[in-house]
Structures are given as structure tokens and as C-alpha cells.
Amino acid sequence: MIALAMGLFGISILEARRLSPHDFQLHLLAYEVKRQKEIELMSINAWFVNLAASKKKVGTGKMAKIQAVYRRYKDFYDASSEFSKIFEGTKTKKAKSMADFNRILNKRR
């Protein structure tokens, strides 16, 4: 847990050792939100790059038209649903107790 906290959250070993399970879960939630924001920014960039290239043919024969595959950005990536998945997921997650963490540590030994 200490190494994970140091790697994900960029905190020192002393700060990682002082984290309670509740604090760890809060840091993890903040990390997920930050990561989701980064993914959103990357998808906006991909949207603009892909916008010029992604076309599809609609119809047949002389009446065929070429149009964009994704008409709106939300069709390509729905940020609000992705953020809601993060927060809805935390409601269903069971908070781990110290006994759970001890079991995990004992399995590794």
C-alpha cells in the first residue's frame, strides 16, 4: 500500500505511512478524477485530429453523400458519463478495513 501510494499520488514515504485507509481511498478517488480529466483532454485532441479524416459514405449511387462519422464530440466521447462512472463506482465499493489490508499483506509474504 505504501509503494502504491507513493507511485500514484507522488507523496513521500513518511506521508504514505501516515495515510489511513480512508485517506488512501480519498487520494485514490482524486487520482481517478485527475486521470479522467487527462483522458478527456486527450480525447478532445483526438477528436480534432480525427475530425478531418473520419468520413463515411451515406446512401448509394448518385445520391450518396460523404459525412463525418461522429457529428458531435459527445458522440465520440461522453465525459459526463465517464465522470459519473467514477463517482457511482465509489458508492458501491466496500471500504476496506485494516483486517482486509492485513490479509492482503499476509498473502504477499
N, C-alpha and C positions, 0 to 999 in steps of 0.2 A: 504494500500500500504506500509505503514511503517513497519508493522509487517511482511508482506511478504518479504520485502527487508531484514529485519534483519534475518529472518529464512533461506531464500535461500542463501543469499550472505555472511552471517556471519559478518555483519557490525553493528556498534553501532547505537543507536537511533538518535544521533546527525547526523551521516553520512547519515542515512536513510531519515531524514527530509530534508537534503540538496540536495537529488537526484532530478534532473529534470526528466520529463517523458522520454526524450531522453536518459539520463544516465541510467535510470531504464531499458529501452529496451536494451541498450548495456550490462548491467550487466546480464540481462536475457539471452541474446544470449551467453555470455561467460559461464553462468551456464549450458545451454543446451549442449554446446560443451564439457564442463568438464564431464557432466553426460554421454554423448555419449561415451566418451573415457573410462569411468569406465565400461560401458556396454560392450564395445569392449573387454576390459581385462577380464571381467567375461566370455564372450562367448569363448575367447581363452582357458581359463581354462576348461570350459565345453566341448569344442572340444577335448581336450586331454583326459579328463576323459571318454568321450563318445566314443572316437575312438576305444578303446579296446573292448567295449561292444556292439556297434551297428553293427550288421551284418544282411544281408538279403540273402535269397536263390534265386539264379537266374537260371532259367531253370527247367526242370523236369526230373525225372527218374535218370538214371545213369550219365547223362551229367550235372546234377545240380552242381552249384558252389556256394560257400559262399563268399560274398564280403562285403565290408564296405558300409553302407547306403550313407554316404557322401564321395565322392572320394577326394574332395579338401575342404579346410577350407572355401573358398569363397562360396561353395555350402551350407554350414551350416550357414554362416553369412557374409553378404556383407557390410563391414564397409564403403566403399566409397559411396554407395547409401544411407546409413543411415546419413552420414555427409551431403551429398548433400540435403537430405530432410530438414535438419535444416536450411541451408542457402537459399534454394529455398522458404521455408515457410516464411522467414522473408521478402522476396521481395513482397509477396502477402499480408502480414499483413498490415492493415492500422494503421499508428501511431496514438495513442490516444492523443487527445488534453486535455487541462485542463478541458474543459467543460465535456468531457466524464468521467474523473475521478470524477468530482463533482457529476454527475448523479449517478455514482456507489455509492459514499459515501452517497448521499441523500437517496438512496433506502435502505440502511442499517439502517438508523436512524428511 
